[in-house]
Amino acid sequence: MIPSDTGGGAEHQAEEPETLTDRAYRQIEELIVTLALPPETVLSEQSLAAKLAIGRTPIREALQRLARDGLIVILPRRGILVSQINIKRQMRLLEVRRELERLMARGAAERATEEEIAQFAAIARDMRRASDKADDMAFMRLDREFNELVSHSARNEFASRAMGLMHGLSRRFWYQHYREVGDLPLSARLHAEVAEAIAARDPGAAAKASDRLLDYIESFTRKTIET
């Protein structure tokens, strides 16, 4: 069972109708990212439909999106599998992510609407609260919300599409290793600093805060090799 949302999540964003496919995607992605469905788990549309109480067509469409994200693989005659976690792939991902994150943080600081600025400020507050409480699930959900808000408010559809392929893989890698080598409070604070710089409409500060965040993420990733 997927835990219910905790403080701060959906309230930051203007209410938009969520389709069944969107809900299926969000719930299955969370199960994969939090390792409730670990790598190489065999998935079936029928069992997921029963588990989530959602029809098979939205489940099938959600799985197609997850395959594009790299979180599952669809193999002829073997079925649908949760993808493996690969450290070399993760390092290559970070090379691209650093440049895109900086670009999008700048863009969000320059182009966000007043409503979006308020959402960034709220996310920053809740990120700091998650840091103080070392609340991993609240952090995970805020991280996803923050990423989606940056992608939307930067208003660069090409960068947004590229980043969309990285977010789930990045969150899953973090969730797998953060208890051994991670610093959840620091990670949450670094995310909050990016959100605060965007809320202040300071593109330069947002870019620098983004680089500090990626410095930490790269250091965290390298430490996983040493454990």
Phi and psi in degrees as a GROMACS rama.xvg file:
@    title "Ramachandran Plot"
@    xaxis  label "Phi"
@    yaxis  label "Psi"
@TYPE xy
-81.5617  127.667  ILE-2
-60.3749  150.615  PRO-3
-71.6186  154.405  SER-4
-60.6777  141.936  ASP-5
-112.577  164.151  THR-6
-11.724  132.612  GLY-7
85.7128  -18.9387  GLY-8
-57.7497  -94.4051  GLY-9
-66.1337  -17.3785  ALA-10
-67.2332  -16.7118  GLU-11
-75.8235  -23.5561  HIS-12
-109.451  148.295  GLN-13
-59.8231  139.653  ALA-14
-68.0057  126.482  GLU-15
-129.327  143.233  GLU-16
-61.9878  131.52  PRO-17
-98.3658  124.49  GLU-18
-75.6151  164.338  THR-19
-62.8453  -35.7924  LEU-20
-64.4858  -42.3672  THR-21
-59.9453  -44.8845  ASP-22
-65.2633  -42.7476  ARG-23
-61.8353  -44.186  ALA-24
-60.2705  -48.736  TYR-25
-60.8833  -43.1269  ARG-26
-74.1506  -41.3448  GLN-27
-67.9892  -40.5827  ILE-28
-59.1183  -42.0274  GLU-29
-64.9197  -39.5602  GLU-30
-61.8441  -38.2595  LEU-31
-74.2597  -46.3971  ILE-32
-63.9255  -36.5546  VAL-33
-89.6187  9.54964  THR-34
65.6146  15.4064  LEU-35
-63.6765  -29.7471  ALA-36
-114.013  93.432  LEU-37
-73.139  167.37  PRO-38
-52.9511  141.343  PRO-39
74.1522  7.06417  GLU-40
-64.1952  135.209  THR-41
-85.5154  128.202  VAL-42
-108.96  152.515  LEU-43
-137.11  142.638  SER-44
-58.0897  -41.5088  GLU-45
-64.1818  -45.9857  GLN-46
-68.8233  -37.5594  SER-47
-67.7332  -38.7552  LEU-48
-61.315  -41.4591  ALA-49
-69.3776  -41.0268  ALA-50
-63.9764  -41.4578  LYS-51
-97.8516  -5.23382  LEU-52
57.6294  45.5315  ALA-53
-130.79  144.716  ILE-54
-62.3561  161.434  GLY-55
-69.8585  -29.307  ARG-56
-65.7994  -48.3849  THR-57
-61.5982  -35.3054  PRO-58
-62.2688  -45.3274  ILE-59
-61.6783  -43.0811  ARG-60
-66.3015  -37.8384  GLU-61
-65.5527  -40.4686  ALA-62
-64.3588  -35.8135  LEU-63
-63.1489  -39.9355  GLN-64
-66.1079  -40.9945  ARG-65
-66.5597  -32.1035  LEU-66
-65.9731  -41.0795  ALA-67
-63.5868  -31.9987  ARG-68
-76.7181  -11.2341  ASP-69
85.6254  7.29844  GLY-70
-85.8155  -20.7689  LEU-71
-133.88  161.91  ILE-72
-128.16  139.265  VAL-73
-107.917  113.759  ILE-74
-114.102  130.151  LEU-75
-57.5593  131.99  PRO-76
70.2058  -8.88415  ARG-77
-109.365  -19.6641  ARG-78
96.4058  -150.66  GLY-79
-109.312  124.883  ILE-80
-123.439  144.511  LEU-81
-68.9227  132.58  VAL-82
-69.0583  156.849  SER-83
-75.5301  161.619  GLN-84
-101.333  124.033  ILE-85
-125.402  119.626  ASN-86
-66.2731  -38.9288  ILE-87
-65.2017  -39.6982  LYS-88
-64.0022  -38.1192  ARG-89
-64.1969  -39.9417  GLN-90
-66.4049  -39.6176  MET-91
-64.4385  -39.0126  ARG-92
-58.9876  -42.3108  LEU-93
-66.3672  -30.8557  LEU-94
-58.5532  -43.1573  GLU-95
-77.2704  -39.1703  VAL-96
-61.2807  -39.6314  ARG-97
-56.3919  -48.4951  ARG-98
-66.4199  -42.2361  GLU-99
-68.9885  -41.0101  LEU-100
-60.6429  -43.4678  GLU-101
-63.6329  -45.9015  ARG-102
-58.9271  -44.7646  LEU-103
-75.5975  -31.9475  MET-104
-64.014  -43.3035  ALA-105
-60.6005  -47.6084  ARG-106
-61.0794  -41.1208  GLY-107
-64.6329  -41.2464  ALA-108
-62.9154  -31.8413  ALA-109
-85.3401  -31.3013  GLU-110
-118.727  -5.53196  ARG-111
-62.3099  143.64  ALA-112
-75.652  169.704  THR-113
-61.6446  -38.4079  GLU-114
-63.5048  -41.5264  GLU-115
-67.8251  -37.0496  GLU-116
-59.3483  -42.1864  ILE-117
-63.5343  -36.6643  ALA-118
-67.3142  -40.2734  GLN-119
-61.8271  -42.301  PHE-120
-62.9454  -39.9587  ALA-121
-67.3983  -40.9065  ALA-122
-63.1588  -41.2832  ILE-123
-59.3215  -44.412  ALA-124
-61.2586  -43.9405  ARG-125
-72.8646  -30.16  ASP-126
-63.197  -42.1597  MET-127
-66.8104  -34.6866  ARG-128
-65.9  -42.0527  ARG-129
-63.7501  -35.5464  ALA-130
-63.6556  -46.6506  SER-131
-62.048  -34.9284  ASP-132
-95.4099  -4.95708  LYS-133
49.8855  46.0728  ALA-134
-90.4638  99.8988  ASP-135
-68.348  -39.5166  ASP-136
-70.4279  -39.9727  MET-137
-61.7712  -41.1732  ALA-138
-62.1511  -44.7809  PHE-139
-59.3997  -43.4289  MET-140
-72.1921  -38.1256  ARG-141
-66.2421  -36.8927  LEU-142
-61.7342  -44.2032  ASP-143
-63.8798  -44.0655  ARG-144
-62.8793  -42.1155  GLU-145
-61.462  -46.7707  PHE-146
-59.5248  -43.5376  ASN-147
-65.5849  -38.5402  GLU-148
-68.6121  -41.6907  LEU-149
-61.2745  -45.6587  VAL-150
-58.8687  -40.4673  SER-151
-74.0452  -45.1963  HIS-152
-77.7383  -19.0986  SER-153
-70.3817  -24.6155  ALA-154
54.5882  49.6421  ARG-155
-134.809  97.4405  ASN-156
-64.9761  -26.4677  GLU-157
-72.8749  -44.9875  PHE-158
-65.1575  -38.7396  ALA-159
-62.8582  -42.5413  SER-160
-63.7047  -41.8741  ARG-161
-64.9831  -43.1569  ALA-162
-66.406  -33.1529  MET-163
-58.8096  -27.4119  GLY-164
-76.9352  -12.7974  LEU-165
-106.079  -25.3205  MET-166
-61.8478  -50.7695  HIS-167
-62.9778  -43.3704  GLY-168
-61.5447  -39.4123  LEU-169
-67.9641  -43.8804  SER-170
-64.8158  -39.4461  ARG-171
-64.8156  -43.5895  ARG-172
-60.2754  -44.2342  PHE-173
-61.3091  -45.7533  TRP-174
-64.2402  -34.5122  TYR-175
-65.745  -35.5144  GLN-176
-113.645  -9.82164  HIS-177
-65.6699  -27.7406  TYR-178
-68.318  -27.9182  ARG-179
-87.8255  -45.4434  GLU-180
-128.393  0.00368825  VAL-181
-91.917  169.721  GLY-182
-133.418  89.2046  ASP-183
-58.9551  -47.7191  LEU-184
-57.3298  -41.9855  PRO-185
-65.3673  -44.7957  LEU-186
-59.2111  -43.5424  SER-187
-64.3758  -40.2872  ALA-188
-65.5151  -39.7008  ARG-189
-65.6412  -38.1086  LEU-190
-63.0774  -42.3392  HIS-191
-60.5551  -37.8737  ALA-192
-64.6914  -38.0383  GLU-193
-64.7435  -46.8323  VAL-194
-60.8214  -39.5347  ALA-195
-67.1288  -39.8013  GLU-196
-65.6205  -39.0443  ALA-197
-65.4655  -43.7957  ILE-198
-61.1672  -29.6146  ALA-199
-82.6052  -0.634922  ALA-200
55.3794  46.3932  ARG-201
-117.699  92.7682  ASP-202
-59.0017  -40.2703  PRO-203
-63.5583  -45.8516  GLY-204
-65.8673  -36.3716  ALA-205
-64.2445  -42.1712  ALA-206
-63.7619  -43.2333  ALA-207
-66.2465  -40.3251  LYS-208
-64.837  -37.7783  ALA-209
-62.776  -42.5819  SER-210
-64.4445  -38.5414  ASP-211
-63.2243  -40.4417  ARG-212
-62.8143  -44.8187  LEU-213
-69.4219  -30.9137  LEU-214
-58.607  -45.6991  ASP-215
-64.4392  -44.1446  TYR-216
-64.0429  -39.6112  ILE-217
-65.2668  -42.3992  GLU-218
-62.0871  -43.3611  SER-219
-59.9684  -44.748  PHE-220
-63.8819  -42.1717  THR-221
-65.7089  -34.2515  ARG-222
-64.4553  -28.8289  LYS-223
-64.6951  -26.3198  THR-224
-71.1508  -29.9028  ILE-225
-83.3346  -15.7676  GLU-226
